[in-house]
Amino acid sequence: MYKFALTLATLTATAVLVSAEVQACARAVYHGPDGMNITGRNMDFKDAMVSNFWVFPRGMKRSGASGSRSIEWTSKFGSLAVSGYDISTVDAMNEAGLNSSLLWLNATEFPKDDGKTPRMSLSVWAQLYLDQFATVSEAVDYTRSHPVQVASGEVPGRPGSLAPLHLTLSDASGDSAVLEWIGEKLSIHHDRKFQVVTNAPPMAANSSTRHTGARSTHSTSYLAVAAPKTASYARAFTSTR
């Protein structure tokens, strides 16, 4: 864990020194030589997010923190996370090299409580995968076979404004997935070609896949969306196979 903690801290400190106008968050996965794969993202949000580093060990008892039907689990992997408002995991990597990032997506519509499906808070959505899985494929397989409703909450300092976020996953092999709640249904987009994700449009707008469990095909035009050349704040997570 020390190796990736040092990498993350160094890259974060370097990026803080860079200042430029940016328009949106972006997450990108670089497939390099000799099995090297790097996941990076910039955080462009006008409000102060009160971010801190959180270190989580293996063996932690967890709850979905969303009422009596909240899912529960015990962490199998340790992880290093960057918090949002000190209430939520926003960006993180576990000791197996699985990365997660939450990005804004206005088209998000989280499901209404159906009174029967297990639930979890948006604040621990990313952390569930970091705690339990080493690869994107494992995380996607679990999600397809274990329906869970994600419950959003108000953005601190913005009364009445629910956080509309989608989730990206990547791993040490360079595999990638994007999870989005569109029309109250979960869409899973899984392919190592999904290297670049921004705040809009939804991935479903670039493919014919709109339902849970299906594999969508990445379009060249979506890959061509460029992340900002520089960012006022950036984080990168490095992992190798």
SULTALIN-V944082 format. One record per residue. RES is the residue in one letter. SS is DSSP state (@ for helix, = for strand, . for the rest). PHI is phi as a letter, one per 40 degrees, with the letter a starting at -180 (NA if undefined). Layout:
<<RES:SS:PHI> <RES:SS:PHI>>
This chain:
<<M:.:NA> <Y:@:d> <K:@:c> <F:@:c> <A:@:c> <L:@:c> <T:@:c> <L:@:c> <A:@:c> <T:@:c> <L:@:c> <T:@:c> <A:@:c> <T:@:c> <A:@:c> <V:@:c> <L:.:c> <V:.:c> <S:.:b> <A:.:a> <E:.:c> <V:.:b> <Q:.:b> <A:.:a> <C:.:c> <A:=:a> <R:=:b> <A:=:b> <V:=:b> <Y:=:c> <H:=:c> <G:.:b> <P:@:c> <D:@:f> <G:@:g> <M:=:c> <N:=:b> <I:=:b> <T:=:b> <G:=:b> <R:=:a> <N:=:b> <M:.:b> <D:.:b> <F:.:a> <K:.:c> <D:.:c> <A:.:c> <M:.:c> <V:.:f> <S:.:c> <N:.:a> <F:=:c> <W:=:b> <V:=:b> <F:=:b> <P:.:c> <R:.:c> <G:.:g> <M:.:c> <K:=:c> <R:=:b> <S:=:b> <G:.:c> <A:.:f> <S:.:a> <G:.:g> <S:.:c> <R:.:b> <S:=:c> <I:.:c> <E:=:b> <W:=:a> <T:=:b> <S:.:c> <K:.:c> <F:.:b> <G:.:c> <S:=:a> <L:=:b> <A:=:b> <V:=:b> <S:=:c> <G:=:b> <Y:.:f> <D:.:f> <I:.:b> <S:=:a> <T:=:c> <V:=:b> <D:=:b> <A:=:a> <M:=:a> <N:=:c> <E:.:c> <A:.:c> <G:.:g> <L:.:c> <N:=:b> <S:=:b> <S:=:a> <L:=:b> <L:=:b> <W:=:c> <L:.:a> <N:.:d> <A:.:c> <T:=:c> <E:.:b> <F:.:c> <P:.:c> <K:.:c> <D:.:c> <D:.:c> <G:.:g> <K:.:a> <T:.:c> <P:.:d> <R:=:b> <M:=:a> <S:=:c> <L:@:d> <S:@:c> <V:@:b> <W:@:d> <A:@:c> <Q:@:c> <L:@:d> <Y:@:c> <L:@:c> <D:@:c> <Q:@:b> <F:.:b> <A:.:c> <T:.:b> <V:@:c> <S:@:d> <E:@:c> <A:@:c> <V:@:c> <D:@:d> <Y:@:c> <T:@:c> <R:@:c> <S:@:b> <H:.:b> <P:.:d> <V:.:a> <Q:=:c> <V:=:c> <A:=:b> <S:.:c> <G:.:a> <E:=:c> <V:=:c> <P:.:d> <G:.:g> <R:=:b> <P:=:d> <G:=:g> <S:=:b> <L:=:c> <A:.:c> <P:.:c> <L:=:b> <H:=:b> <L:=:b> <T:=:b> <L:=:b> <S:=:a> <D:.:b> <A:.:c> <S:.:c> <G:.:g> <D:.:c> <S:=:a> <A:=:a> <V:=:b> <L:=:b> <E:=:b> <W:=:c> <I:=:b> <G:.:g> <E:.:g> <K:=:b> <L:=:c> <S:=:b> <I:=:b> <H:=:b> <H:=:b> <D:.:a> <R:.:c> <K:.:c> <F:.:c> <Q:.:c> <V:=:b> <V:=:b> <T:=:b> <N:.:c> <A:.:a> <P:.:c> <P:.:d> <M:@:d> <A:@:c> <A:@:c> <N:@:b> <S:.:a> <S:.:c> <T:.:c> <R:.:b> <H:.:b> <T:.:c> <G:.:g> <A:.:c> <R:.:b> <S:.:c> <T:.:b> <H:.:c> <S:.:c> <T:@:c> <S:@:c> <Y:@:c> <L:@:c> <A:.:c> <V:.:c> <A:.:c> <A:.:c> <P:.:d> <K:.:c> <T:.:b> <A:.:a> <S:.:c> <Y:.:a> <A:=:a> <R:=:b> <A:=:b> <F:=:b> <T:=:b> <S:=:a> <T:=:b> <R:.:c>>
